[in-house]
């Protein structure tokens, strides 16, 4: 079923716990898999950890993507999660997500990737980084979840020094990529 490969952040245990502290406030079963992905059970195929996406490609390009990403140098990134928002998703659904504050180093990394492996949906000039919490067609449910999380929400920082290339859906880690340069040199 894997038709795509996706390049995503891989948060360590400490950073995942920061995210999950807030997602647990929703008191709901969460699913990050978009509608319209030709999966029978979205909840069962939701095996990607919480992440933000840098790019996605057709799986037929996997070997070239691995080769090109292996040449890429990037620093450890510090990101501010500054809000919880809602956007429209596929098939009349709604996406509840953590908003990632604009970050120059992250944008530069995405530009490097786009230059060597373009994927128009992830064009740095038109893309807003986010961490999906839940996707649902029930708008009232999304609003309720957002309100519950916002009750305790305070902006928080995440650090990422590893990215993963995954086949999806279901998720299968293909290769990890670790930061290789000191962030002051970036």
N, C-alpha and C positions, 0 to 999 in steps of 0.2 A: 504494500500500500504506500510505501514511502515514495513520494513524487518530488519532494523538495528537500533542500538542505538549508539550514538556517544558522547564521553566525550570531551567537548570543553571549551576554555576560554570564559568568559563572560566579555566584557569590559564595564566599566561605560560610561556615556555620554561624559565626557571629553576625554577619550581615543578613543572612537568611532569617535569623531569629528576630532581628529588628523589623523586617518586613512582616513576618508571621505574627508578631505581637499585635499589629494592627489588623491583619486579615482575619484573625480569630475573633475580633470584636464584632464581626458581621453575624456570627452565629449561624452561618449558612454553609451548605456544600458549595464549594467554589469550582468553577471550570473556566480555564483560559483558552480553550480551543474555539476558534471562530466557527460560526455557522457556515455552511456551504463548502466544507472541506471533504465531502464524500466519506465521512466516517459514520459508522453505525451508532456508536455510543461515545459522545463527546467526553463524558466523564472518565471513561476507561482509557481513552487515548490521551488524556491530559497528563502526560508523564514528564513534560518539561518542567524544570524548577522555575521559581519566580526569576524573571530576567528582563532585560531590555534587549531589543533586537538591533543589530547593526546592518544586516542585509540578509537576503534570501535569494537562492538560485534554484534552477531546475536540477534535479539529481543527476542528469546526464553530464553535467559540468563538474561533478564532484572531484575528480582527480586534478583538474586544472585549478579549481578553487583551493584545494589543499596545497598545491605547489605554490600558488601566488600568495596565499595567506602566510605560508611558512617563511616568506621573505620579509614579512612586515614586522617592523619594530614599533612598539608602543609603550607608554609609561603606565605605571599604576595610576588609576583615576579615582579622584574623590568627587562624589556627586552629592548634591543636595536634593532630597525629596521634599518638595515644598508645598504640595497640595494633593487633594484627591478630586478627580474630575470625571466627567462622563463624556463620551463621544459616540457618534453613531457607528454601528458595526454592520457587517454584511447581513443580508436577509432580514432587514427591519429589526436588528438587535441593537443592544446598547452595551458599551464597554465601560466598565468602572475601572479606573486606573490611578496609579500614583504618578504625579507629574514630576518630571526630572527638570530641574532648573537648567537653563542654557549653560553649557560648559564648553569653553573654547577647545580644550584638549580632546574632548569626546567628538566634537564637530570636526576637528582636524583628522582624527582617526577615521571617521566615517568618510570624509572627503578622499583620503588616501585609498580606502577600500573601493569607493565608487569609481575612482580614476582607473584602477586596474581591473575591477570586476563589476561593471555597472549593472545595477538593478533599479529600474526607474522608480519603483515604489519607494525605494530607500535613497532617493536623490537627496543629498544633504540640504539642497536649497528649498525643499518642500516637506521635510520630515520633522516630526516632533517626537523626541524620545519619551517613552513612558514604560511603566511596568504594569501589565494587566493584572487586575485583581479578579475580575469575574466578567463573563459575557452572558447576557440573558435577553430574552425578548420581552420580559415583563418589566416595563419601565418603573412601576411602583416598587417592585422588589429592589431594583437597582438604587432608587432614591432612598429607600429604607436602609439598605446596606451602607450607603454613603453616609447617611446621618449617624448611624451607629459607630462607624469608624471615626468620623469627625469629632464625636464626643470626647475622644481621648487623644486625637491627633495633634502632634507637634512636629514641625519640620525636623527631619533627621538626615544624617550623612551616611552614605554607603561608600565603601571602597571596593574597587574591582581591579584585580591584577591578572585575571584569567578569563579567556573567552573560549567558548566551545563551538565546534562545528557539529551540528546534529542533523541526522536524517529524521524527518517527521512525516507522518504520524503513524504509529506511536514513535516516541523519541528514542533515538539510539545515538549515543555519543560516538562520533567518528574520530575526532582529534581535539586535543586541548592546545591552546596557545597562551603562553605566559608572558607577562610584561618583560621586556628585555632591555629597556633603557631607563635611566634615572629620570624622574619627572622634571627635575630642574634642567635637564639637557634637552627636553622636548620642545 
